[in-house]
Amino acid sequence: MSEGTEYENERREDSNTIFVGSRPFMNYVTGVVMQFTTQGATEVCVKARGKFISRAVDIAEVTCKRFLEGQIEVKNIRINSEEFTNNENRLVRVSTIEVFLGKKSQ
Amino acid sequence: MSEGTEYENERREDSNTIFVGSRPFMNYVTGVVMQFTTQGATEVCVKARGKFISRAVDIAEVTCKRFLEGQIEVKNIRINSEEFTNNENRLVRVSTIEVFLGKKSQ
């Protein structure tokens, strides 16, 4: 458990993560593009939970295929699920996705 | 175009693909479980487009973590996008996901 947490902290420092929610679609795309261009990131993680997973995939695809075409690519994709107790005291499972984008090797 | 079609046919023969849509959630989970158990498949691909991508991830997670826990795992995940002209004659892009599940190596 503690190893998992340490790993999470490590990842968060290493990489630039964009959490996808209900803000306008282009906000996230611009966020990813900026990380690579003005922030000089070599890897950006697009992360989402539940119904926002489809959006995270759209954001990754539009960034790779349109805005930074030929420059970045999908390096890795991980899916997982988190369990938590909701406010009706029921155990609920929600899926997550992490799409790792990185500079294309020349 | 014909190459694409041949590739599709090839894939369909090679692997057991479940296309996720709007049918009840458990239909798809049962479909995947049956492929592994009664059909003896070693790999099953869960595929979806657009808003159904989140569902495909849920189905993969529930199958791996609950119904066939310890027996199958996520082997690979691919995302892509398809472009097509909709009935208003506009070019539309839709994202796709393929989650490849396989028997866990002992």
Backbone of each chain as ProteinMPNN parsed JSONL, in Angstrom:
{"seq_chain_A": "MSEGTEYENERREDSNTIFVGSRPFMNYVTGVVMQFTTQGATEVCVKARGKFISRAVDIAEVTCKRFLEGQIEVKNIRINSEEFTNNENRLVRVSTIEVFLGKKSQ", "coords_chain_A": {"N_chain_A": [[0.834, -1.209, 0.0], [1.859, 1.278, 0.917], [3.923, 1.421, -0.835], [2.572, 1.702, -3.237], [1.531, 4.26, -2.902], [3.827, 5.815, -2.714], [4.778, 5.425, -5.265], [2.787, 6.693, -6.723], [3.172, 9.361, -5.903], [5.693, 9.804, -6.915], [5.223, 9.531, -9.658], [3.561, 11.747, -10.027], [5.259, 13.873, -9.657], [7.096, 13.473, -11.665], [5.615, 13.59, -14.08], [3.368, 15.508, -16.121], [0.186, 15.978, -15.388], [-3.096, 15.986, -16.723], [-6.266, 16.365, -15.587], [-9.312, 15.21, -16.63], [-12.502, 16.642, -16.845], [-15.665, 18.254, -16.663], [-15.238, 20.695, -17.923], [-14.976, 22.98, -20.792], [-14.236, 21.251, -23.822], [-12.013, 22.125, -25.455], [-10.402, 23.458, -23.641], [-8.948, 21.488, -22.319], [-7.508, 20.325, -24.395], [-5.941, 22.493, -25.215], [-4.543, 22.804, -22.833], [-2.94, 20.444, -22.793], [-1.437, 20.798, -25.147], [-0.051, 23.165, -24.505], [1.539, 22.254, -22.353], [3.406, 20.682, -23.709], [4.492, 22.515, -25.532], [4.962, 25.363, -24.519], [5.724, 24.713, -21.885], [7.638, 22.838, -22.178], [7.421, 20.055, -21.672], [8.146, 16.509, -21.737], [6.565, 14.374, -21.469], [3.091, 13.895, -21.079], [0.302, 13.194, -19.059], [-2.967, 12.207, -19.62], [-5.759, 12.026, -17.734], [-8.703, 10.382, -16.506], [-11.938, 9.699, -15.008], [-14.722, 7.406, -14.809], [-17.544, 8.462, -16.699], [-16.1, 10.377, -18.054], [-14.025, 9.213, -19.335], [-14.269, 8.618, -22.108], [-14.032, 11.176, -23.152], [-11.406, 11.804, -22.431], [-10.009, 10.136, -24.149], [-10.802, 11.238, -26.613], [-9.574, 13.767, -26.358], [-6.851, 13.082, -26.235], [-6.578, 11.923, -28.782], [-7.27, 14.055, -30.571], [-5.282, 15.874, -29.925], [-2.907, 14.488, -30.643], [-3.378, 13.85, -33.374], [-4.203, 16.128, -34.672], [-3.532, 18.784, -33.52], [-0.819, 18.555, -32.636], [0.319, 17.043, -34.629], [2.406, 14.505, -35.858], [4.352, 15.159, -34.034], [3.851, 14.34, -31.389], [2.896, 11.283, -29.673], [0.862, 8.452, -28.626], [2.097, 6.891, -25.831], [1.64, 5.046, -23.824], [-1.091, 3.309, -22.293], [-3.169, 3.05, -19.518], [-5.634, 1.268, -17.7], [-7.822, 1.206, -14.889], [-9.53, 0.565, -11.733], [-11.39, 2.179, -9.16], [-12.597, 1.761, -5.872], [-15.217, 2.987, -3.876], [-17.227, 4.231, -1.098], [-20.41, 5.394, -1.561], [-22.676, 8.25, -0.953], [-25.002, 7.018, -0.212], [-24.2, 4.966, 1.21], [-23.33, 2.74, -0.202], [-21.167, 0.406, -1.837], [-19.279, 1.43, -4.484], [-17.974, 1.089, -7.772], [-15.629, 2.674, -9.789], [-14.314, 3.234, -13.011], [-11.04, 4.054, -14.29], [-8.853, 5.918, -16.484], [-5.597, 6.338, -17.863], [-3.855, 8.105, -20.15], [-0.824, 8.201, -21.625], [1.028, 10.581, -23.183], [3.678, 11.349, -25.407], [6.728, 12.876, -26.682], [7.435, 12.215, -30.046], [9.732, 9.798, -31.134], [12.4, 10.678, -33.175]], "CA_chain_A": [[0.0, 0.0, 0.0], [2.707, 2.458, 0.991], [4.676, 1.434, -2.088], [1.679, 2.263, -4.246], [1.431, 5.695, -2.659], [5.109, 6.407, -3.103], [4.838, 5.388, -6.723], [1.893, 7.748, -7.191], [3.837, 10.647, -5.682], [6.79, 9.85, -7.86], [4.637, 9.789, -10.975], [3.0, 13.085, -10.092], [6.37, 14.806, -9.803], [7.721, 13.234, -12.964], [4.847, 13.847, -15.285], [2.4, 16.585, -16.102], [-1.093, 15.304, -15.531], [-4.297, 16.781, -16.983], [-7.45, 15.63, -15.149], [-10.426, 15.579, -17.499], [-13.821, 16.734, -16.232], [-16.742, 18.808, -17.489], [-14.929, 21.999, -18.53], [-15.043, 22.878, -22.267], [-13.298, 20.314, -24.445], [-10.785, 22.738, -25.943], [-9.542, 23.82, -22.495], [-8.041, 20.377, -22.037], [-6.602, 20.18, -25.542], [-4.985, 23.595, -25.085], [-3.698, 22.459, -21.677], [-1.952, 19.44, -23.191], [-0.555, 21.423, -26.141], [0.811, 24.108, -23.776], [2.535, 21.488, -21.596], [4.471, 20.258, -24.623], [5.14, 23.62, -26.246], [5.552, 26.415, -23.672], [6.32, 24.168, -20.66], [8.733, 21.936, -22.538], [7.253, 18.699, -21.132], [8.416, 15.418, -22.677], [5.459, 13.441, -21.295], [1.891, 14.438, -20.43], [-0.685, 12.147, -18.8], [-4.369, 12.63, -19.643], [-6.38, 11.098, -16.789], [-10.141, 10.605, -16.317], [-12.719, 8.686, -14.29], [-16.128, 7.212, -15.198], [-18.039, 8.885, -18.021], [-15.147, 11.281, -18.699], [-13.01, 8.402, -20.015], [-14.414, 8.82, -23.558], [-13.492, 12.517, -23.411], [-9.946, 11.744, -22.32], [-9.54, 9.52, -25.396], [-10.981, 12.276, -27.642], [-8.547, 14.802, -26.146], [-5.574, 12.493, -26.652], [-6.595, 11.741, -30.246], [-7.261, 15.358, -31.24], [-3.961, 16.472, -29.708], [-1.911, 13.747, -31.438], [-3.66, 13.748, -34.803], [-4.489, 17.412, -35.293], [-2.769, 19.94, -33.044], [0.626, 18.3, -32.597], [0.477, 15.931, -35.564], [3.789, 14.191, -36.215], [5.267, 15.52, -32.96], [3.637, 13.503, -30.201], [2.179, 10.031, -29.899], [0.457, 7.73, -27.423], [3.198, 6.039, -25.395], [1.124, 3.969, -22.985], [-2.446, 3.523, -21.775], [-3.492, 2.177, -18.383], [-6.963, 1.389, -17.117], [-7.875, 0.698, -13.528], [-10.79, 0.959, -11.118], [-11.313, 2.587, -7.763], [-13.832, 1.486, -5.151], [-15.482, 3.891, -2.765], [-18.582, 4.149, -0.559], [-21.116, 6.633, -1.922], [-23.412, 8.833, 0.185], [-26.083, 6.102, 0.199], [-23.483, 3.904, 1.908], [-23.138, 1.579, -1.071], [-19.844, 0.281, -2.44], [-19.372, 1.759, -5.903], [-16.708, 0.951, -8.483], [-15.52, 3.588, -10.935], [-13.129, 2.949, -13.828], [-10.171, 5.192, -14.603], [-7.922, 5.735, -17.596], [-4.459, 7.243, -17.966], [-3.24, 8.042, -21.48], [0.471, 8.868, -21.571], [1.463, 11.112, -24.47], [5.08, 11.754, -25.349], [7.347, 13.32, -27.935], [7.717, 11.148, -30.992], [11.164, 9.605, -31.384], [12.673, 11.054, -34.579]], "C_chain_A": [[0.866, 1.256, 0.0], [3.556, 2.581, -0.282], [3.867, 2.068, -3.212], [1.628, 3.776, -4.128], [2.71, 6.405, -3.078], [5.22, 6.491, -4.619], [3.983, 6.512, -7.307], [2.547, 9.119, -7.061], [4.941, 10.868, -6.703], [6.273, 10.228, -9.252], [4.201, 11.246, -11.097], [4.099, 14.139, -10.266], [6.964, 14.723, -11.212], [6.929, 13.818, -14.114], [3.843, 14.96, -15.05], [1.044, 15.977, -16.397], [-2.23, 16.296, -15.744], [-5.488, 15.919, -16.571], [-8.664, 16.118, -15.938], [-11.751, 15.542, -16.737], [-14.778, 17.403, -17.195], [-16.458, 20.201, -18.055], [-14.946, 21.868, -20.063], [-13.895, 22.059, -22.835], [-11.953, 20.949, -24.799], [-9.858, 23.225, -24.828], [-8.496, 22.739, -22.251], [-7.023, 20.193, -23.163], [-5.52, 21.26, -25.456], [-4.017, 23.322, -23.932], [-2.595, 21.488, -22.049], [-0.932, 20.058, -24.155], [0.445, 22.353, -25.45], [1.903, 23.378, -22.989], [3.716, 21.127, -22.496], [5.223, 21.443, -25.214], [5.771, 24.626, -25.28], [6.209, 25.871, -22.405], [7.468, 23.191, -20.93], [8.639, 20.527, -21.968], [7.62, 17.654, -22.194], [7.318, 14.355, -22.589], [4.301, 14.141, -20.595], [0.902, 13.29, -20.255], [-2.084, 12.76, -18.795], [-5.151, 11.59, -18.848], [-7.856, 11.414, -16.623], [-10.767, 9.439, -15.573], [-14.111, 8.598, -14.894], [-16.461, 7.687, -16.596], [-17.075, 9.815, -18.755], [-14.032, 10.539, -19.444], [-13.066, 8.603, -21.531], [-13.812, 10.162, -23.971], [-11.979, 12.526, -23.376], [-9.354, 11.157, -23.602], [-9.67, 10.517, -26.547], [-9.872, 13.328, -27.553], [-7.176, 14.304, -26.607], [-5.496, 12.387, -28.175], [-6.489, 13.069, -30.993], [-5.895, 16.025, -31.084], [-2.912, 15.819, -30.606], [-2.132, 13.891, -32.939], [-3.914, 15.089, -35.47], [-3.528, 18.507, -34.82], [-1.262, 19.733, -33.024], [0.965, 17.099, -33.474], [1.952, 15.734, -35.929], [4.791, 14.475, -35.106], [5.094, 14.657, -31.709], [2.811, 12.272, -30.554], [1.768, 9.422, -28.565], [1.573, 6.767, -27.055], [2.689, 4.827, -24.62], [-0.298, 4.33, -22.534], [-2.666, 2.547, -20.631], [-4.936, 2.372, -17.987], [-6.94, 0.739, -15.747], [-9.275, 0.964, -12.984], [-10.575, 1.255, -9.648], [-12.645, 2.256, -7.126], [-14.008, 2.516, -4.053], [-16.933, 3.743, -2.31], [-19.289, 5.466, -0.873], [-21.964, 7.144, -0.749], [-24.686, 8.065, 0.552], [-25.492, 4.861, 0.867], [-23.345, 2.611, 1.094], [-21.745, 1.602, -1.68], [-19.97, 0.442, -3.958], [-17.997, 1.606, -6.533], [-16.699, 1.948, -9.65], [-14.218, 3.289, -11.675], [-12.326, 4.222, -14.069], [-9.319, 4.866, -15.828], [-6.784, 6.741, -17.465], [-3.855, 7.042, -19.352], [-1.952, 8.857, -21.424], [0.891, 9.276, -22.984], [2.912, 11.543, -24.341], [5.592, 12.187, -26.706], [7.706, 12.101, -28.773], [9.235, 11.016, -31.155], [11.431, 9.811, -32.869], [13.326, 9.902, -35.341]], "O_chain_A": [[0.655, 2.174, -0.793], [3.863, 3.682, -0.741], [4.378, 2.847, -4.018], [1.676, 4.489, -5.13], [2.674, 7.459, -3.714], [5.689, 7.484, -5.176], [4.386, 7.192, -8.25], [2.49, 9.937, -7.98], [5.099, 11.95, -7.267], [6.809, 11.112, -9.919], [4.431, 11.896, -12.116], [3.902, 15.157, -10.929], [7.282, 15.728, -11.847], [7.483, 14.457, -15.009], [3.52, 15.299, -13.912], [0.782, 15.519, -17.509], [-2.326, 17.308, -15.051], [-5.7, 14.851, -17.145], [-8.996, 17.303, -15.911], [-12.079, 14.557, -16.076], [-14.723, 17.161, -18.4], [-17.359, 20.825, -18.615], [-14.933, 20.75, -20.578], [-12.75, 22.159, -22.394], [-10.895, 20.401, -24.492], [-8.658, 23.388, -25.05], [-7.324, 23.027, -22.009], [-5.843, 19.942, -22.92], [-4.333, 20.973, -25.607], [-2.818, 23.579, -24.044], [-1.441, 21.681, -21.667], [0.274, 19.868, -24.003], [1.636, 22.338, -25.763], [3.051, 23.82, -22.958], [4.875, 21.249, -22.098], [6.441, 21.391, -25.381], [6.996, 24.732, -25.225], [7.147, 26.48, -21.892], [8.174, 22.777, -20.011], [9.662, 19.865, -21.795], [7.434, 17.879, -23.39], [7.151, 13.543, -23.498], [4.503, 14.888, -19.638], [0.683, 12.505, -21.178], [-2.353, 13.711, -18.06], [-5.205, 10.42, -19.227], [-8.236, 12.584, -16.6], [-10.209, 8.343, -15.514], [-14.628, 9.58, -15.427], [-15.763, 7.367, -17.558], [-17.219, 10.019, -19.961], [-13.199, 11.161, -20.104], [-12.025, 8.743, -22.172], [-13.164, 10.267, -25.013], [-11.337, 13.181, -24.198], [-8.322, 11.625, -24.085], [-8.761, 10.636, -27.368], [-9.305, 13.725, -28.571], [-6.439, 15.021, -27.283], [-4.476, 12.719, -28.779], [-5.71, 13.193, -31.938], [-5.408, 16.669, -32.013], [-2.124, 16.509, -31.252], [-1.172, 14.038, -33.695], [-3.851, 15.193, -36.695], [-2.798, 19.087, -35.624], [-0.508, 20.646, -33.361], [1.785, 16.256, -33.111], [2.651, 16.69, -36.267], [5.954, 14.082, -35.21], [6.071, 14.292, -31.055], [2.13, 12.223, -31.578], [2.26, 9.821, -27.509], [1.959, 5.922, -27.862], [3.229, 3.727, -24.738], [-0.648, 5.504, -22.413], [-2.381, 1.356, -20.759], [-5.424, 3.501, -17.939], [-6.143, -0.161, -15.481], [-10.117, 1.523, -13.687], [-9.713, 0.675, -8.987], [-13.699, 2.438, -7.737], [-13.045, 2.876, -3.374], [-17.766, 3.2, -3.035], [-18.812, 6.534, -0.489], [-21.969, 6.54, 0.324], [-25.369, 8.418, 1.513], [-26.17, 3.853, 1.063], [-23.254, 1.521, 1.659], [-21.208, 2.663, -1.999], [-20.677, -0.317, -4.621], [-16.982, 1.942, -5.923], [-17.669, 2.037, -10.403], [-13.165, 3.115, -11.063], [-12.87, 5.327, -14.052], [-9.097, 3.702, -16.161], [-6.99, 7.864, -17.006], [-3.399, 5.949, -19.688], [-1.989, 10.067, -21.2], [1.082, 8.432, -23.86], [3.329, 12.043, -23.296], [4.984, 11.908, -27.739], [8.21, 11.098, -28.267], [9.936, 12.018, -31.296], [10.778, 9.204, -33.717], [13.624, 10.037, -36.528]]}, "seq_chain_B": "MSEGTEYENERREDSNTIFVGSRPFMNYVTGVVMQFTTQGATEVCVKARGKFISRAVDIAEVTCKRFLEGQIEVKNIRINSEEFTNNENRLVRVSTIEVFLGKKSQ", "coords_chain_B": {"N_chain_B": [[-8.744, 1.173, -49.218], [-9.943, -1.352, -49.709], [-7.99, -2.853, -48.588], [-8.192, -2.135, -45.921], [-10.635, -3.3, -45.319], [-10.064, -5.987, -45.69], [-8.251, -6.29, -43.621], [-9.887, -5.87, -41.426], [-11.564, -8.111, -41.641], [-9.714, -10.107, -41.246], [-8.872, -9.614, -38.607], [-11.26, -10.15, -37.323], [-11.507, -12.857, -37.648], [-9.232, -13.805, -36.358], [-9.391, -12.954, -33.655], [-11.583, -12.762, -30.811], [-14.022, -10.593, -30.836], [-15.814, -8.183, -28.997], [-18.25, -5.91, -29.585], [-19.081, -2.907, -28.153], [-22.107, -1.383, -27.296], [-25.35, 0.026, -26.859], [-26.749, -1.934, -25.504], [-27.887, -3.824, -22.545], [-25.587, -3.514, -19.826], [-24.629, -5.899, -18.515], [-24.955, -7.85, -20.454], [-22.738, -7.607, -22.148], [-20.621, -8.141, -20.414], [-21.184, -10.787, -19.702], [-20.94, -11.874, -22.237], [-18.148, -11.591, -22.726], [-17.113, -13.161, -20.629], [-18.163, -15.683, -21.304], [-16.838, -16.167, -23.757], [-14.249, -16.691, -22.843], [-14.693, -18.846, -21.093], [-16.755, -20.941, -21.936], [-16.205, -20.914, -24.723], [-13.521, -21.201, -24.887], [-11.605, -19.245, -25.555], [-8.425, -17.545, -25.878], [-7.809, -14.951, -26.047], [-9.66, -11.95, -25.898], [-11.172, -9.202, -27.472], [-12.35, -6.105, -26.475], [-14.243, -3.702, -27.887], [-15.011, -0.309, -28.739], [-16.735, 2.726, -29.755], [-16.72, 6.344, -29.654], [-18.979, 7.691, -27.263], [-19.329, 5.267, -26.032], [-16.931, 4.322, -25.195], [-16.185, 4.656, -22.469], [-17.833, 2.78, -21.294], [-16.8, 0.423, -22.369], [-14.383, 0.274, -21.04], [-15.32, -0.017, -18.4], [-16.535, -2.541, -18.656], [-14.336, -4.18, -19.277], [-12.873, -3.857, -16.893], [-14.645, -4.813, -14.867], [-14.91, -7.448, -15.682], [-12.264, -8.452, -15.467], [-11.62, -7.892, -12.752], [-13.671, -8.786, -11.166], [-15.482, -10.912, -12.219], [-13.775, -12.788, -13.531], [-11.595, -12.869, -11.864], [-8.145, -12.944, -11.221], [-7.734, -14.706, -13.261], [-7.852, -13.616, -15.839], [-6.355, -10.8, -17.609], [-5.622, -7.358, -18.542], [-4.118, -7.107, -21.609], [-3.307, -5.425, -23.636], [-3.905, -2.092, -24.838], [-5.458, -0.126, -27.241], [-5.908, 3.041, -28.764], [-7.679, 4.987, -31.18], [-8.749, 6.939, -34.053], [-11.564, 7.524, -36.163], [-12.537, 8.952, -39.238], [-15.413, 10.34, -40.705], [-18.082, 11.284, -43.006], [-20.868, 12.943, -41.945], [-24.561, 12.896, -41.957], [-25.174, 15.52, -42.403], [-23.337, 16.323, -44.107], [-20.862, 16.962, -43.037], [-17.467, 16.681, -41.963], [-16.654, 14.387, -39.577], [-15.049, 13.37, -36.584], [-14.461, 10.415, -34.832], [-13.559, 8.818, -31.826], [-11.946, 5.687, -31.033], [-11.679, 2.65, -29.084], [-9.752, -0.218, -28.225], [-9.664, -2.866, -26.134], [-7.619, -5.351, -25.168], [-8.055, -8.417, -23.759], [-6.615, -11.102, -21.948], [-5.695, -14.526, -21.063], [-4.213, -14.918, -17.9], [-0.755, -15.202, -17.388], [0.553, -17.955, -15.744]], "CA_chain_B": [[-10.081, 0.868, -48.683], [-10.15, -2.798, -49.695], [-7.03, -3.377, -47.616], [-8.8, -1.919, -44.602], [-11.698, -4.283, -45.159], [-9.413, -7.29, -45.493], [-7.674, -6.283, -42.281], [-11.002, -6.042, -40.501], [-11.987, -9.51, -41.705], [-8.645, -10.888, -40.643], [-8.973, -9.431, -37.162], [-12.461, -10.782, -36.809], [-11.264, -14.301, -37.589], [-8.186, -14.065, -35.374], [-9.698, -12.712, -32.25], [-12.987, -12.724, -30.48], [-14.267, -9.19, -30.55], [-17.124, -7.783, -28.484], [-18.499, -4.5, -29.883], [-19.905, -2.356, -27.077], [-23.104, -0.39, -27.692], [-26.3, 0.45, -25.825], [-27.455, -3.044, -24.85], [-27.603, -3.819, -21.096], [-24.19, -3.69, -19.426], [-24.26, -7.275, -18.177], [-24.886, -8.647, -21.684], [-21.369, -7.577, -22.656], [-19.76, -8.839, -19.45], [-21.467, -12.213, -19.896], [-20.344, -12.212, -23.534], [-16.697, -11.758, -22.567], [-16.879, -14.323, -19.748], [-18.485, -16.883, -22.083], [-15.762, -16.39, -24.722], [-13.124, -17.318, -22.148], [-15.036, -20.099, -20.411], [-17.33, -22.0, -22.783], [-15.621, -20.932, -26.066], [-12.093, -21.514, -24.783], [-10.759, -18.21, -26.162], [-7.271, -17.125, -25.074], [-7.809, -13.491, -26.11], [-10.913, -11.315, -26.297], [-11.032, -7.757, -27.652], [-13.539, -5.294, -26.19], [-14.08, -2.558, -28.79], [-16.104, 0.671, -28.678], [-16.544, 4.027, -30.4], [-17.386, 7.514, -29.065], [-19.389, 7.716, -25.857], [-19.332, 3.918, -25.476], [-15.574, 3.994, -24.751], [-16.197, 4.54, -21.008], [-18.486, 1.496, -21.018], [-15.876, -0.658, -22.724], [-13.416, 0.202, -19.937], [-16.058, -0.612, -17.274], [-16.741, -3.965, -18.948], [-13.031, -4.83, -19.119], [-12.501, -3.835, -15.478], [-15.538, -5.695, -14.105], [-14.6, -8.826, -16.065], [-10.944, -8.812, -14.905], [-11.487, -7.721, -11.31], [-14.728, -9.44, -10.413], [-15.989, -12.189, -12.715], [-12.692, -13.738, -13.828], [-10.482, -12.356, -11.063], [-6.98, -13.824, -11.119], [-7.624, -15.575, -14.433], [-7.542, -12.822, -17.037], [-5.807, -9.464, -17.367], [-5.52, -6.496, -19.712], [-2.843, -7.376, -22.283], [-2.932, -4.277, -24.467], [-5.002, -1.15, -25.107], [-5.172, 0.76, -28.368], [-6.921, 4.032, -29.115], [-7.544, 5.446, -32.552], [-9.938, 7.698, -34.425], [-12.057, 7.311, -37.524], [-13.209, 10.13, -39.788], [-16.453, 10.041, -41.684], [-18.951, 12.414, -43.33], [-22.199, 12.662, -41.38], [-25.649, 13.171, -42.909], [-25.22, 16.954, -42.717], [-22.195, 16.515, -45.004], [-19.71, 17.495, -42.301], [-16.461, 15.695, -41.594], [-16.73, 14.154, -38.138], [-14.041, 12.441, -36.095], [-14.907, 9.676, -33.65], [-12.48, 8.024, -31.231], [-12.236, 4.275, -30.78], [-10.774, 1.957, -28.152], [-9.722, -1.681, -28.243], [-9.017, -3.402, -24.926], [-7.338, -6.773, -25.377], [-7.969, -9.186, -22.522], [-6.067, -12.431, -22.191], [-5.457, -15.38, -19.893], [-3.061, -14.528, -17.102], [0.322, -16.199, -17.403], [0.659, -18.525, -14.375]], "C_chain_B": [[-10.297, -0.65, -48.602], [-9.183, -3.464, -48.721], [-7.573, -3.288, -46.199], [-9.831, -2.99, -44.32], [-11.104, -5.666, -44.909], [-8.851, -7.409, -44.083], [-8.748, -6.538, -41.241], [-11.443, -7.512, -40.453], [-10.985, -10.416, -40.995], [-8.744, -10.848, -39.119], [-10.144, -10.218, -36.601], [-12.296, -12.301, -36.71], [-10.295, -14.654, -36.47], [-8.688, -14.026, -33.945], [-11.199, -12.671, -32.055], [-13.293, -11.32, -30.012], [-15.695, -8.966, -30.07], [-17.269, -6.293, -28.775], [-19.486, -3.942, -28.868], [-20.829, -1.266, -27.613], [-24.054, -0.138, -26.538], [-27.108, -0.688, -25.204], [-27.112, -3.069, -23.355], [-26.161, -4.221, -20.785], [-23.791, -5.158, -19.24], [-24.246, -8.204, -19.388], [-23.447, -8.752, -22.181], [-20.422, -8.329, -21.733], [-19.938, -10.351, -19.622], [-20.843, -12.693, -21.21], [-18.855, -12.477, -23.431], [-16.395, -13.006, -21.737], [-17.091, -15.624, -20.515], [-17.392, -17.199, -23.101], [-14.614, -17.136, -24.062], [-13.478, -18.691, -21.589], [-15.572, -21.148, -21.385], [-16.718, -22.058, -24.188], [-14.113, -21.22, -26.064], [-11.161, -20.502, -25.439], [-9.559, -17.909, -25.258], [-7.149, -15.601, -25.073], [-9.173, -12.992, -26.56], [-10.672, -9.812, -26.403], [-12.367, -7.068, -27.385], [-13.364, -3.97, -26.929], [-15.271, -1.61, -28.685], [-15.715, 1.95, -29.393], [-17.247, 5.103, -29.577], [-17.732, 7.364, -27.595], [-19.385, 6.325, -25.21], [-17.951, 3.468, -24.98], [-15.52, 3.785, -23.237], [-16.783, 3.182, -20.591], [-17.564, 0.319, -21.279], [-14.852, -0.845, -21.6], [-14.074, -0.424, -18.703], [-16.19, -2.127, -17.458], [-15.432, -4.743, -18.763], [-12.662, -4.937, -17.638], [-13.334, -4.824, -14.646], [-15.222, -7.167, -14.425], [-13.295, -9.289, -15.405], [-10.941, -8.84, -13.376], [-12.565, -8.426, -10.517], [-15.043, -10.836, -10.952], [-14.894, -13.216, -12.996], [-11.414, -13.3, -13.106], [-9.352, -13.387, -10.955], [-6.763, -14.703, -12.34], [-7.269, -14.804, -15.702], [-7.039, -11.427, -16.655], [-5.813, -8.661, -18.67], [-4.147, -6.705, -20.333], [-2.363, -6.153, -23.059], [-4.161, -3.381, -24.648], [-4.578, -0.281, -26.275], [-6.283, 1.778, -28.515], [-6.635, 4.526, -30.521], [-8.703, 6.389, -32.844], [-10.276, 7.466, -35.88], [-12.729, 8.593, -37.979], [-14.278, 9.684, -40.76], [-17.318, 11.285, -41.908], [-20.347, 12.094, -42.808], [-23.306, 13.093, -42.348], [-25.925, 14.664, -43.121], [-24.017, 17.345, -43.581], [-20.976, 17.163, -44.328], [-18.764, 16.369, -41.919], [-16.418, 15.581, -40.066], [-15.652, 13.154, -37.748], [-14.608, 11.726, -34.874], [-13.752, 8.809, -33.148], [-12.919, 6.585, -31.028], [-11.262, 3.718, -29.736], [-10.87, 0.461, -28.39], [-8.979, -2.127, -26.997], [-8.849, -4.894, -25.138], [-7.164, -7.467, -24.038], [-7.427, -10.564, -22.85], [-5.862, -13.202, -20.907], [-4.167, -14.954, -19.209], [-1.995, -15.621, -17.184], [0.568, -16.659, -15.968], [2.066, -18.378, -13.809]], "O_chain_B": [[-10.762, -1.173, -47.589], [-9.494, -4.487, -48.111], [-7.443, -4.211, -45.395], [-9.896, -3.527, -43.214], [-11.565, -6.414, -44.047], [-8.947, -8.452, -43.437], [-8.557, -7.311, -40.302], [-11.663, -8.076, -39.382], [-11.342, -11.339, -40.263], [-8.707, -11.874, -38.44], [-10.045, -10.862, -35.557], [-12.856, -12.946, -35.824], [-10.477, -15.628, -35.74], [-8.445, -14.93, -33.145], [-11.971, -12.559, -33.007], [-12.879, -10.905, -28.93], [-16.652, -9.482, -30.647], [-16.488, -5.49, -28.264], [-20.6, -4.448, -28.737], [-20.386, -0.343, -28.298], [-23.639, -0.091, -25.38], [-28.052, -0.435, -24.456], [-26.159, -2.415, -22.932], [-25.601, -5.133, -21.393], [-22.756, -5.601, -19.738], [-23.589, -9.244, -19.353], [-22.989, -9.823, -22.579], [-19.538, -9.056, -22.186], [-18.96, -11.096, -19.679], [-20.286, -13.789, -21.276], [-18.351, -13.459, -23.975], [-15.531, -13.806, -22.095], [-16.297, -16.557, -20.395], [-17.049, -18.366, -23.296], [-14.067, -18.084, -24.627], [-12.649, -19.601, -21.61], [-14.901, -22.15, -21.632], [-16.702, -23.126, -24.799], [-13.514, -21.451, -27.114], [-10.05, -20.852, -25.837], [-9.655, -18.002, -24.034], [-6.478, -15.025, -24.217], [-9.77, -13.539, -27.487], [-10.042, -9.217, -25.529], [-13.384, -7.404, -27.991], [-12.445, -3.206, -26.633], [-16.412, -2.056, -28.558], [-14.536, 2.229, -29.612], [-18.233, 4.831, -28.893], [-16.897, 6.964, -26.783], [-19.432, 6.212, -23.986], [-17.809, 2.381, -24.419], [-14.881, 2.843, -22.766], [-16.294, 2.533, -19.666], [-17.541, -0.653, -20.523], [-14.498, -1.972, -21.252], [-13.468, -1.261, -18.033], [-15.98, -2.894, -16.519], [-15.419, -5.823, -18.171], [-12.194, -5.981, -17.184], [-12.795, -5.571, -13.829], [-15.265, -8.022, -13.541], [-13.232, -10.386, -14.851], [-10.325, -9.72, -12.775], [-12.402, -8.649, -9.317], [-14.894, -11.828, -10.239], [-15.08, -14.401, -12.72], [-10.315, -13.353, -13.657], [-9.588, -14.552, -10.636], [-5.734, -15.37, -12.454], [-6.489, -15.274, -16.531], [-7.263, -10.945, -15.545], [-5.988, -9.215, -19.756], [-3.127, -6.506, -19.673], [-1.165, -5.881, -23.13], [-5.3, -3.849, -24.615], [-3.463, 0.241, -26.295], [-7.461, 1.439, -28.407], [-5.498, 4.489, -30.991], [-9.549, 6.617, -31.98], [-9.401, 7.242, -36.717], [-13.415, 9.249, -37.195], [-14.071, 8.759, -41.546], [-17.294, 12.219, -41.107], [-20.939, 11.085, -43.19], [-23.02, 13.598, -43.434], [-26.793, 15.035, -43.912], [-23.718, 18.526, -43.762], [-20.17, 17.827, -44.98], [-19.187, 15.259, -41.596], [-16.174, 16.563, -39.364], [-15.374, 12.207, -38.484], [-15.172, 12.363, -33.984], [-13.06, 8.156, -33.929], [-14.106, 6.298, -30.873], [-10.17, 4.25, -29.538], [-11.936, -0.062, -28.715], [-7.804, -1.807, -26.819], [-9.833, -5.621, -25.273], [-6.249, -7.155, -23.277], [-7.738, -11.131, -23.898], [-5.855, -12.637, -19.814], [-3.164, -14.667, -19.862], [-2.296, -16.809, -17.064], [0.768, -15.833, -15.078], [2.325, -18.8, -12.682]]}, "name": "protein", "num_of_chains": 2, "seq": "MSEGTEYENERREDSNTIFVGSRPFMNYVTGVVMQFTTQGATEVCVKARGKFISRAVDIAEVTCKRFLEGQIEVKNIRINSEEFTNNENRLVRVSTIEVFLGKKSQMSEGTEYENERREDSNTIFVGSRPFMNYVTGVVMQFTTQGATEVCVKARGKFISRAVDIAEVTCKRFLEGQIEVKNIRINSEEFTNNENRLVRVSTIEVFLGKKSQ"}
